[in-house]
Amino acid sequence: MSELNVVSISEAQIPSEAFVARHLIDGSWQASADGATFERISPSHGSVVTLASKGSARDVDAAISAARLAFDKGRWSRTSGKERATLLLKVADLIDRERDRIALMETLESGKPISQAKAEIEGAADIWRYAASLARTLHGESYNSLGNDFLGLVLKEPIGVVSIITPWNFPFLIVTQKLPFALAAGCTAVIKPSEMTPATTVILGELLLEAGLPAGVVNIVLGCGDPVGAAMTTDKRVDMVTFTGSTAVGKAIVSAASGSLKKVSLELGGKNPQVIFPDADLDSAVDAVVFGVYFNAGECCNSGSRIIVHEDIAEEFTRRTVALSRQVPFGDPLDPSTKVGAIITPEHQNKIDRYVQEAAQSGASIELGGEALAVPGLKGQFYQPTVVSNVRSNMPIARDEVFGPVLSVLTFKTLDEAIELVNDADYGLSAGVWSENVHTCLEFARQAQAGTVWTNTWMDGFSELPFGGVKESGQGRELGKYGLEEFLEAKTVTMRIGRSRAPWVS
């Protein structure tokens, strides 16, 4: 324990009163129809930080009714791209204004470091501005090549009412990867944030109203997957569901939505590999590996939770990774110097630990960590930075999404073997390669089964570039122009010019 970089309790003050979160339905803040509420206890400090309304099917029905009416009446869907863009830009400015407030609530509810939370909110504002640019440039197609008698048009129209269901690990950033694109397209929405992190989505609702969004265009219902998420998924008045979370829940959503054949977009789990070749810049690679596995305490779909290292450098690379891991500041997320904060719940921490202990019992070696981390002055749950070597590809720790600060180390001899290990997974969200040889990088990028491939870097993201997975990592894309296309339907308009059509019946 003394060999780790542990940040004790900071001098930052937790708010004396819990944040009160209510549903946003048809432009007004409302308590649950049955009066139910729930508390969110900070995973790092052990105190109640949010008191939220707990939604029921009645609340979902009211929210969907409001979104359906707003869409059908054209309160938002018939506005111009200029009007939509102007509002999205206002929201971005308001997010910047409220960055500290949003980041504090995100830190208290999720346990992530305050410095990281602030950076995420800053990035979210940029996404809103990018989506605004798409609203101004949205267009269809014309076909003037169908002969003298015809003109063809392809109109791009908003898909309709969208249910947006978001997770607890990046609550503000992930709703931002969905909502502004839906709004840029002209859709209306009902949002359900995770019951563990409802506050920042409620704050976003406040900013939307302040920016002048018409009533009913965006509605927020707080509560649990059952009944809130279930009702949002099955209601026939909903045209599309977009969900980020576990693969198991994603599969359940696809099944539930099949009754009405509504569109479903999913961003799910990952078991993301980084492959390190002997000619790589090892200093940069070690730093990226440490960042990739410990960022957000490993509670990240893009976590670089398994590395595949060439056997000639595996021992040295593992040793250097362990040494750098000891320097990463774990501890109080309210301290600006902290890089890794708390684990979201005690139950999740126990799950993380089971993977590590089972791997050790199966012959893997725990090079670092492998148990809970005590942080002086804090009551929450933390887990040590953990590196596990001698991992075989068939072990659960190498195949399942551990979702914690746990790195699995595998080895390879040839590029073909490395590719085989990369693709021998149910997931296909992201992958990385480290080599100074551009031919190696390009061959890897072509063969890796992943929605994103990073070469000589890890987890760099841009609003312009699409994000999403293949295989059991999901379907559909967020961000970029593809993120807008998810919320659009193509309508063909075939126009005959003049009266030259020959009679069918003469």
C-alpha positions as CSV (number, residue, x, y, z in Angstrom):
1,M,0.0,0.0,0.0
2,S,2.8,2.4,0.9
3,E,4.3,1.8,-2.6
4,L,1.3,3.3,-4.3
5,N,0.5,7.0,-4.8
6,V,-2.5,7.5,-2.6
7,V,-4.2,11.0,-2.3
8,S,-5.8,11.5,1.1
9,I,-9.0,13.5,1.7
10,S,-8.8,17.0,0.1
11,E,-9.9,20.3,1.6
12,A,-12.8,20.6,-0.9
13,Q,-16.2,21.0,0.7
14,I,-19.1,18.7,-0.2
15,P,-22.4,20.7,-0.5
16,S,-24.2,20.7,2.8
17,E,-27.5,19.9,1.2
18,A,-28.3,17.1,-1.4
19,F,-29.1,18.1,-5.0
20,V,-32.8,17.8,-5.6
21,A,-33.6,16.2,-9.0
22,R,-37.0,16.0,-10.5
23,H,-38.5,14.9,-13.9
24,L,-38.7,17.4,-16.8
25,I,-42.0,16.8,-18.5
26,D,-43.5,19.1,-21.1
27,G,-41.4,22.0,-20.1
28,S,-42.0,21.8,-16.3
29,W,-40.2,20.2,-13.4
30,Q,-42.4,17.5,-11.7
31,A,-42.3,15.1,-8.9
32,S,-43.2,11.5,-9.5
33,A,-46.9,10.8,-10.0
34,D,-46.7,8.5,-7.0
35,G,-44.4,10.7,-5.0
36,A,-41.5,8.1,-4.9
37,T,-37.9,9.3,-4.5
38,F,-34.5,7.7,-4.1
39,E,-31.1,8.8,-2.8
40,R,-27.7,8.7,-4.4
41,I,-24.8,8.1,-2.0
42,S,-21.3,9.3,-3.1
43,P,-19.1,6.3,-3.9
44,S,-16.1,8.2,-2.7
45,H,-17.4,10.1,0.4
46,G,-20.2,7.9,1.6
47,S,-22.7,10.8,2.0
48,V,-26.1,11.5,0.3
49,V,-25.4,13.9,-2.6
50,T,-28.7,13.6,-4.6
51,L,-32.3,13.2,-3.8
52,A,-34.2,12.3,-6.9
53,S,-37.7,11.6,-8.0
54,K,-38.2,7.9,-8.9
55,G,-40.2,7.5,-12.1
56,S,-42.9,5.1,-12.9
57,A,-44.7,4.0,-16.0
58,R,-47.1,6.9,-15.5
59,D,-44.3,9.4,-15.6
60,V,-42.9,7.8,-18.8
61,D,-46.3,7.9,-20.4
62,A,-46.6,11.7,-19.7
63,A,-43.1,12.3,-21.0
64,I,-43.6,10.3,-24.2
65,S,-47.0,12.0,-24.8
66,A,-45.3,15.4,-24.5
67,A,-42.5,14.4,-26.9
68,R,-44.9,12.9,-29.4
69,L,-47.1,16.0,-29.4
70,A,-44.2,18.4,-29.7
71,F,-42.9,16.5,-32.7
72,D,-46.2,16.0,-34.4
73,K,-47.1,19.7,-34.0
74,G,-43.7,20.7,-35.4
75,R,-42.6,22.8,-32.5
76,W,-39.0,21.7,-33.3
77,S,-39.1,19.4,-36.3
78,R,-40.3,22.2,-38.6
79,T,-37.8,24.8,-37.4
80,S,-35.0,25.9,-39.7
81,G,-31.5,24.7,-39.4
82,K,-30.5,28.2,-38.4
83,E,-32.9,28.2,-35.5
84,R,-31.7,24.8,-34.3
85,A,-28.1,25.7,-34.6
86,T,-28.7,29.0,-32.7
87,L,-30.2,27.2,-29.7
88,L,-27.5,24.5,-29.7
89,L,-24.8,27.2,-29.6
90,K,-26.6,28.9,-26.7
91,V,-26.6,25.5,-24.8
92,A,-22.9,25.2,-25.4
93,D,-22.2,28.6,-23.9
94,L,-24.4,27.8,-20.9
95,I,-22.5,24.5,-20.4
96,D,-19.2,26.5,-20.3
97,R,-20.8,28.9,-17.8
98,E,-21.9,26.0,-15.5
99,R,-18.8,23.8,-16.0
100,D,-17.7,23.8,-12.4
101,R,-21.2,23.1,-11.1
102,I,-21.7,20.2,-13.5
103,A,-18.3,18.8,-12.8
104,L,-18.8,18.8,-9.1
105,M,-22.0,16.9,-9.2
106,E,-20.6,14.4,-11.7
107,T,-17.6,13.8,-9.3
108,L,-19.8,13.4,-6.3
109,E,-22.2,11.0,-8.0
110,S,-19.7,8.9,-10.0
111,G,-16.5,9.1,-8.0
112,K,-14.4,10.3,-11.0
113,P,-11.6,12.9,-10.5
114,I,-12.8,16.6,-10.6
115,S,-10.1,17.5,-13.1
116,Q,-11.2,14.8,-15.4
117,A,-14.9,15.8,-15.0
118,K,-14.1,19.5,-15.9
119,A,-12.2,18.3,-19.0
120,E,-15.2,16.2,-20.0
121,I,-17.6,19.1,-19.6
122,E,-15.4,21.3,-21.7
123,G,-15.4,18.6,-24.4
124,A,-19.1,18.3,-24.2
125,A,-19.6,22.0,-25.1
126,D,-17.4,21.4,-28.2
127,I,-19.7,18.6,-29.3
128,W,-22.8,20.8,-28.9
129,R,-21.1,23.4,-31.1
130,Y,-20.1,20.8,-33.7
131,A,-23.7,19.5,-33.8
132,A,-24.9,23.0,-34.4
133,S,-22.8,23.2,-37.5
134,L,-24.4,20.0,-38.7
135,A,-27.9,21.5,-38.2
136,R,-27.0,24.4,-40.6
137,T,-25.6,22.0,-43.3
138,L,-28.2,19.2,-43.2
139,H,-29.3,18.4,-46.7
140,G,-30.7,15.7,-48.9
141,E,-29.9,14.9,-52.5
142,S,-31.3,15.6,-56.0
143,Y,-31.1,13.4,-59.1
144,N,-31.4,15.3,-62.4
145,S,-30.1,12.3,-64.4
146,L,-33.3,10.3,-64.6
147,G,-34.2,11.5,-68.1
148,N,-36.2,14.4,-69.4
149,D,-39.4,13.4,-67.7
150,F,-38.2,13.0,-64.1
151,L,-36.6,14.8,-61.2
152,G,-35.7,12.7,-58.1
153,L,-35.2,14.1,-54.6
154,V,-34.1,12.4,-51.4
155,L,-35.3,14.3,-48.4
156,K,-33.6,13.8,-45.0
157,E,-36.3,14.0,-42.3
158,P,-36.1,13.6,-38.5
159,I,-36.9,10.1,-37.4
160,G,-39.3,11.3,-34.7
161,V,-39.4,10.7,-30.9
162,V,-36.2,9.3,-29.6
163,S,-35.7,7.5,-26.2
164,I,-32.2,8.2,-24.9
165,I,-30.9,5.9,-22.2
166,T,-27.5,6.7,-20.7
167,P,-25.0,5.1,-18.3
168,W,-23.3,6.1,-15.1
169,N,-19.7,6.3,-16.1
170,F,-19.8,9.3,-18.4
171,P,-23.3,10.7,-17.8
172,F,-22.9,14.2,-19.2
173,L,-20.5,13.3,-22.0
174,I,-22.6,10.4,-23.3
175,V,-25.9,12.3,-23.3
176,T,-24.0,14.9,-25.3
177,Q,-22.9,12.3,-27.8
178,K,-26.6,11.7,-28.5
179,L,-29.0,14.6,-27.7
180,P,-27.5,17.5,-29.7
181,F,-27.4,15.3,-32.8
182,A,-31.0,14.3,-32.3
183,L,-32.0,17.9,-31.9
184,A,-29.9,19.0,-34.9
185,A,-31.9,16.5,-36.9
186,G,-35.2,17.9,-35.6
187,C,-36.2,15.0,-33.3
188,T,-37.8,15.3,-29.9
189,A,-36.5,13.2,-27.0
190,V,-37.2,11.4,-23.7
191,I,-34.0,10.9,-21.6
192,K,-33.4,8.4,-18.8
193,P,-30.0,8.9,-17.1
194,S,-28.6,6.2,-14.8
195,E,-30.2,6.1,-11.4
196,M,-26.7,6.4,-10.0
197,T,-25.9,9.7,-11.8
198,P,-29.0,11.7,-12.5
199,A,-28.0,15.2,-11.4
200,T,-25.9,16.4,-14.4
201,T,-28.7,15.4,-16.9
202,V,-31.1,17.4,-14.8
203,I,-28.8,20.4,-14.9
204,L,-28.6,20.0,-18.7
205,G,-32.4,20.2,-18.7
206,E,-32.2,23.5,-16.8
207,L,-29.9,24.8,-19.5
208,L,-32.1,23.7,-22.3
209,L,-35.0,25.6,-20.8
210,E,-32.9,28.6,-20.2
211,A,-31.8,28.5,-23.9
212,G,-35.4,28.6,-25.0
213,L,-36.1,25.1,-26.1
214,P,-39.9,24.7,-26.7
215,A,-41.8,22.6,-24.1
216,G,-42.0,18.9,-24.7
217,V,-39.0,18.8,-27.1
218,V,-36.7,17.3,-24.4
219,N,-38.1,15.4,-21.4
220,I,-36.2,13.7,-18.6
221,V,-37.5,10.8,-16.5
222,L,-35.4,9.7,-13.6
223,G,-35.4,6.2,-12.1
224,C,-34.5,2.6,-12.8
225,G,-34.4,0.5,-16.0
226,D,-37.5,-1.3,-14.8
227,P,-40.0,0.3,-15.2
228,V,-38.6,3.6,-16.7
229,G,-36.2,2.2,-19.3
230,A,-38.5,-0.7,-20.2
231,A,-41.4,1.6,-20.9
232,M,-39.3,4.0,-23.0
233,T,-38.1,1.0,-25.1
234,T,-41.5,-0.7,-25.8
235,D,-43.9,2.3,-26.3
236,K,-45.1,2.4,-29.9
237,R,-45.1,6.2,-29.9
238,V,-41.3,6.1,-29.7
239,D,-39.6,5.9,-33.1
240,M,-36.0,5.1,-32.0
241,V,-34.0,4.0,-28.9
242,T,-30.4,4.9,-28.5
243,F,-28.6,3.3,-25.6
244,T,-25.2,3.2,-24.1
245,G,-24.4,0.5,-21.5
246,S,-23.7,-3.2,-21.1
247,T,-24.0,-5.7,-23.9
248,A,-26.5,-7.8,-21.9
249,V,-28.9,-4.8,-21.5
250,G,-28.4,-3.8,-25.1
251,K,-29.5,-7.3,-26.3
252,A,-32.6,-7.0,-24.0
253,I,-33.4,-3.6,-25.6
254,V,-33.2,-5.0,-29.1
255,S,-35.6,-7.8,-28.1
256,A,-38.0,-5.4,-26.4
257,A,-38.0,-3.0,-29.3
258,S,-38.6,-5.7,-31.8
259,G,-42.4,-5.7,-31.1
260,S,-42.7,-2.3,-32.9
261,L,-39.6,-2.6,-35.1
262,K,-38.4,0.8,-34.0
263,K,-34.8,1.7,-34.8
264,V,-32.2,0.9,-32.1
265,S,-28.7,2.3,-31.9
266,L,-26.3,0.8,-29.3
267,E,-22.9,1.6,-27.9
268,L,-22.0,-1.3,-25.7
269,G,-19.1,-3.0,-24.1
270,G,-15.5,-3.6,-25.1
271,K,-12.4,-5.6,-24.3
272,N,-10.0,-3.4,-26.1
273,P,-6.5,-4.5,-26.9
274,Q,-3.3,-2.5,-27.5
275,V,-0.6,-4.5,-29.4
276,I,3.0,-3.4,-28.7
277,F,5.7,-4.3,-31.2
278,P,9.4,-4.3,-30.3
279,D,10.1,-1.3,-32.5
280,A,7.5,0.9,-30.7
281,D,8.3,4.0,-28.8
282,L,8.1,2.2,-25.5
283,D,8.1,5.3,-23.3
284,S,5.0,6.6,-25.1
285,A,3.4,3.1,-25.2
286,V,3.8,2.5,-21.5
287,D,2.3,5.9,-20.7
288,A,-0.6,5.2,-23.0
289,V,-1.2,1.8,-21.6
290,V,-1.3,3.2,-18.0
291,F,-3.7,5.9,-19.1
292,G,-5.8,3.5,-21.0
293,V,-6.4,1.1,-18.2
294,Y,-6.7,3.5,-15.2
295,F,-8.6,6.4,-16.9
296,N,-12.0,6.7,-15.1
297,A,-10.9,3.8,-12.8
298,G,-11.2,1.5,-15.8
299,E,-15.0,2.1,-15.8
300,C,-14.9,2.9,-19.5
301,C,-16.1,1.1,-22.6
302,N,-12.9,2.2,-24.3
303,S,-10.6,1.0,-21.5
304,G,-7.4,-0.5,-22.8
305,S,-7.9,-3.5,-20.4
306,R,-5.7,-6.0,-22.3
307,I,-2.3,-5.5,-23.8
308,I,-0.7,-7.9,-26.3
309,V,3.0,-7.5,-26.1
310,H,5.7,-9.1,-28.3
311,E,7.4,-11.8,-26.3
312,D,10.9,-10.2,-26.9
313,I,9.9,-7.1,-24.8
314,A,7.1,-8.5,-22.6
315,E,9.1,-8.8,-19.4
316,E,10.6,-5.3,-19.7
317,F,7.3,-3.7,-20.8
318,T,5.4,-5.3,-17.9
319,R,8.1,-4.1,-15.4
320,R,7.9,-0.6,-16.7
321,T,4.1,-0.6,-16.7
322,V,4.1,-1.7,-13.1
323,A,6.6,1.0,-12.1
324,L,4.6,3.8,-13.8
325,S,1.3,2.4,-12.3
326,R,2.7,2.9,-8.8
327,Q,3.1,6.6,-9.6
328,V,-0.5,7.2,-10.7
329,P,-2.4,9.3,-8.0
330,F,-5.4,7.2,-6.7
331,G,-7.7,8.7,-4.1
332,D,-10.0,11.5,-3.3
333,P,-11.7,12.6,-6.5
334,L,-12.2,16.2,-5.2
335,D,-8.4,16.7,-5.1
336,P,-7.3,18.3,-8.4
337,S,-4.1,16.1,-8.4
338,T,-6.1,12.8,-8.4
339,K,-6.0,10.8,-11.6
340,V,-8.1,7.8,-10.4
341,G,-11.1,8.0,-8.1
342,A,-13.7,5.7,-6.6
343,I,-15.4,2.6,-7.9
344,I,-19.1,3.3,-8.6
345,T,-20.6,0.8,-6.0
346,P,-19.5,-1.8,-3.5
347,E,-21.1,-4.6,-5.6
348,H,-19.1,-3.5,-8.7
349,Q,-15.9,-3.5,-6.7
350,N,-16.5,-7.0,-5.6
351,K,-17.1,-8.1,-9.2
352,I,-13.8,-6.5,-10.2
353,D,-12.0,-8.4,-7.4
354,R,-13.5,-11.7,-8.4
355,Y,-12.0,-11.5,-11.8
356,V,-8.6,-10.8,-10.4
357,Q,-8.7,-13.6,-7.8
358,E,-10.1,-16.2,-10.3
359,A,-7.3,-15.3,-12.7
360,A,-4.7,-15.8,-10.0
361,Q,-6.2,-19.2,-9.1
362,S,-6.0,-20.2,-12.7
363,G,-2.3,-19.5,-12.9
364,A,-2.0,-15.8,-13.8
365,S,0.4,-13.6,-11.8
366,I,-0.6,-10.5,-10.0
367,E,2.3,-8.1,-10.6
368,L,0.7,-5.2,-8.8
369,G,-2.5,-4.6,-6.7
370,G,-5.3,-7.1,-6.7
371,E,-7.2,-5.8,-3.7
372,A,-9.2,-2.9,-2.3
373,L,-7.5,0.4,-1.6
374,A,-7.9,2.2,1.7
375,V,-7.9,6.0,1.3
376,P,-7.4,7.8,4.6
377,G,-10.4,10.0,5.6
378,L,-12.8,8.6,3.0
379,K,-15.6,6.0,3.4
380,G,-16.0,5.1,-0.2
381,Q,-14.7,2.2,-2.2
382,F,-11.5,2.2,-4.1
383,Y,-9.5,-0.5,-5.9
384,Q,-5.7,-0.7,-6.3
385,P,-4.0,-0.3,-9.7
386,T,-3.7,-3.9,-10.8
387,V,-1.5,-5.6,-13.4
388,V,-2.0,-9.3,-14.2
389,S,0.5,-11.2,-16.3
390,N,0.8,-14.8,-17.6
391,V,-2.8,-14.4,-18.8
392,R,-4.1,-16.9,-21.3
393,S,-6.6,-15.8,-23.9
394,N,-9.3,-18.2,-22.7
395,M,-9.4,-16.7,-19.1
396,P,-12.4,-14.6,-18.2
397,I,-10.1,-11.7,-17.2
398,A,-8.9,-11.7,-20.9
399,R,-12.3,-12.0,-22.5
400,D,-14.9,-10.3,-20.2
401,E,-15.3,-6.6,-19.6
402,V,-14.0,-6.2,-16.1
403,F,-14.7,-2.5,-16.0
404,G,-12.1,-1.7,-13.4
405,P,-8.5,-0.6,-13.0
406,V,-7.2,-4.0,-14.0
407,L,-4.7,-4.7,-16.9
408,S,-4.3,-8.1,-18.5
409,V,-1.0,-8.9,-20.2
410,L,-0.8,-11.4,-23.1
411,T,2.1,-12.1,-25.4
412,F,2.6,-12.8,-29.2
413,K,5.3,-13.7,-31.6
414,T,4.0,-12.6,-35.1
415,L,1.7,-10.0,-36.5
416,D,-0.7,-12.8,-37.6
417,E,-0.8,-14.2,-34.1
418,A,-1.4,-10.7,-32.6
419,I,-4.3,-10.1,-35.1
420,E,-5.8,-13.5,-34.1
421,L,-5.7,-12.6,-30.4
422,V,-7.2,-9.1,-31.1
423,N,-10.1,-10.6,-33.1
424,D,-10.7,-13.6,-30.8
425,A,-13.2,-11.6,-28.8
426,D,-17.0,-11.1,-28.7
427,Y,-16.4,-7.4,-28.6
428,G,-15.1,-5.0,-31.3
429,L,-15.2,-1.4,-30.0
430,S,-11.6,-0.2,-30.3
431,A,-8.0,-1.5,-30.7
432,G,-4.6,0.0,-30.8
433,V,-1.2,-0.7,-32.3
434,W,2.3,0.6,-31.3
435,S,5.0,0.4,-34.0
436,E,7.3,2.8,-35.8
437,N,6.6,0.8,-39.0
438,V,3.8,2.4,-41.0
439,H,3.2,-0.9,-42.9
440,T,2.6,-2.8,-39.6
441,C,0.2,-0.1,-38.5
442,L,-1.8,-0.1,-41.7
443,E,-2.0,-3.9,-41.9
444,F,-3.2,-3.9,-38.3
445,A,-5.8,-1.2,-39.0
446,R,-7.1,-3.1,-41.9
447,Q,-7.4,-6.5,-40.1
448,A,-8.5,-5.5,-36.6
449,Q,-12.2,-6.0,-36.1
450,A,-13.0,-2.8,-34.3
451,G,-15.0,0.4,-34.8
452,T,-12.0,2.5,-34.0
453,V,-8.3,1.8,-34.4
454,W,-5.6,4.0,-32.8
455,T,-2.0,3.9,-34.0
456,N,0.7,5.1,-31.7
457,T,-1.9,6.7,-29.4
458,W,-4.9,5.8,-27.3
459,M,-8.3,7.2,-26.8
460,D,-7.9,10.5,-28.6
461,G,-11.4,11.6,-29.8
462,F,-12.7,14.3,-31.9
463,S,-16.3,15.6,-32.5
464,E,-15.8,15.1,-36.2
465,L,-14.9,11.4,-36.1
466,P,-17.6,8.7,-35.7
467,F,-17.6,6.4,-32.7
468,G,-19.1,2.9,-32.3
469,G,-18.4,-0.8,-32.4
470,V,-18.8,-4.0,-34.3
471,K,-19.9,-7.5,-33.1
472,E,-21.2,-7.3,-29.5
473,S,-19.9,-3.8,-29.0
474,G,-23.0,-2.4,-30.6
475,Q,-24.6,-1.0,-33.8
476,G,-24.8,2.5,-35.2
477,R,-22.5,5.4,-34.7
478,E,-22.2,8.5,-32.6
479,L,-20.4,11.8,-33.4
480,G,-19.3,13.1,-36.8
481,K,-21.8,13.4,-39.6
482,Y,-22.7,9.7,-39.0
483,G,-24.0,10.7,-35.6
484,L,-26.5,12.9,-37.3
485,E,-27.5,10.3,-39.8
486,E,-28.6,8.0,-37.0
487,F,-31.5,10.3,-36.3
488,L,-32.7,10.8,-39.9
489,E,-34.9,9.0,-42.3
490,A,-34.5,9.1,-46.1
491,K,-37.6,9.9,-48.1
492,T,-37.7,9.5,-51.9
493,V,-39.7,12.0,-53.9
494,T,-40.1,11.1,-57.6
495,M,-41.4,14.0,-59.7
496,R,-42.7,13.7,-63.3
497,I,-42.0,16.8,-65.3
498,G,-44.7,17.7,-67.8
499,R,-47.5,15.5,-69.3
500,S,-45.5,13.1,-71.4
501,R,-46.5,9.9,-69.6
502,A,-47.9,7.3,-72.0
503,P,-51.3,5.8,-70.9
504,W,-51.1,2.4,-69.2
505,V,-54.6,1.7,-70.5
506,S,-55.2,2.9,-74.0
